[in-house]
Amino acid sequence: MEVFDLRASKEFSPDRHVYKTLAETLHCAISVVGWEPGQTSPIHSHPGADEIYHVLEGEGLFDDGRKERRLGPGDTVVFPAGEVHRVRSVTRMVLYRVQAGADRHPEFVDAWPGRSA
C-alpha cells in the first residue's frame, strides 16, 4: 500500500502545466497536475490507455472534439482509450490524473478529427 499527500504534491510553472508522478505500475500511472490560468494541452489521444481527471482545485475546459465542458472542484472526466481530447485551464487548477492501460504514450494531432477549422 502507498499513501500520498496530494496537497504537498502540487507544483506550478508559468511555462507549462506540471505533472508530479505519485505512482506508476505496468497498468496505470497516477499523478497530480498543476496548471496556471490559460495553459493548454495539445490535442491528443492515448490509444492504449484511459485518461481520468478529477478536479481538486480551480476550473478548466475539457474538450473531446464534440463538446467542451467547464469543470470545477469535485468533477471527474474520463477520456476512454483512443478518444482525442484537450484540456485548458481557466483558473489556477489542480488535477488528480489516472492513466489506466499498459501503453500510456500520447499521440498528438494537428486538428480535431472531423471538425473543419
N, C-alpha and C positions, 0 to 999 in steps of 0.2 A: 504494500500500500504506500502511496505517495500523497502527501498533503502539501498544498501550495497556498501562499499568501498572495492573493490577487492584487491587493492594494499596493504591496511592496514591489510588485512586478511591473507596474505602469512605467512607461518611458515614452518621451515625446521628442520629436526633432522638427525644426522648422522646414527641413528639406524633404522629408518623406515620412510616411507612416512607419512605425517601428514595431516589428514582430519580436516578441520575447517568448522563446520556446520554453514551455514548462515541462513537457513530457513528450516522448516520441517512442513508438513501438513499430513493429513491422506493419501494423494495421491502422494506426492513427497517429495524429500529431495534435497536440493541444498547445495553444499559445494565447497570450494577451497582446492586443494590438492597440497602440496609442496613435491617434490621428489628430492633427491640428486642423482648424477650420479650412475648408476648401481642398484638402488633399484628396486625390482621386486615384483609384487603382486603374490599371489599363483594362480594356475589355478583354476577357479571358475565360477559359474554362479549365477544369481539371478532369480530363477524360476518364481517369481511373479512381476518382475519389469524390465523395460528397463533401461539400464545404458548408459548415454550420456556423452562423454568427449569432451570439447573444449580446445585446447592447447592455453594457453595465452603466455607462455614463454618456451623456450628450445625445446628439441626434445625427442621423445620416440618411442618405438616399441610397436605396438598394434597388438595382435595376437588372432585370433578366432579359431585356431587349423587347419585351412585350408590354411591361408596365414598370413604373418606378414607384416605390413606396418609401415614405418618410417614416423611419422607425426611431424609437427612443428607449429609455431605460425599461428593462423588463421584456422587450420584444425580442423574438428569435426568428431568424430566417434560415431556410435550408435551400441550398443550390445543389440539386442532385448531380451526380457524376455526369460530365459532358455538357451541362447547361452553361451557356455563355452568360457572363454577368459582369457587373461593375459596381463598385462601392465608392461613394463620395461623402465626405464629412461636411455637415452643415455647421456644427459647433465642435469644440474640442470633444473628442469621442473616445471611449474605451470599449473595445470589443473582446469578448471571450470567444475564441475561434477553435473549432474542431474540424480537422480534415480526416475523414474516415475512408480508408482504402489504401491498398498497398502502393499504388503509383500516384503520388500527390503532385507531380510536377504540373506547372501551369502551361497552357498553350495560349499564346496571345493572338488576337485577330485585330485587323485594322479598322473594321467597321462591324456594325450589328448584322448578323446574317438575316437576309430577307427584308431589311429595312433600308429604304432609299435615304440618301444623305439629305 
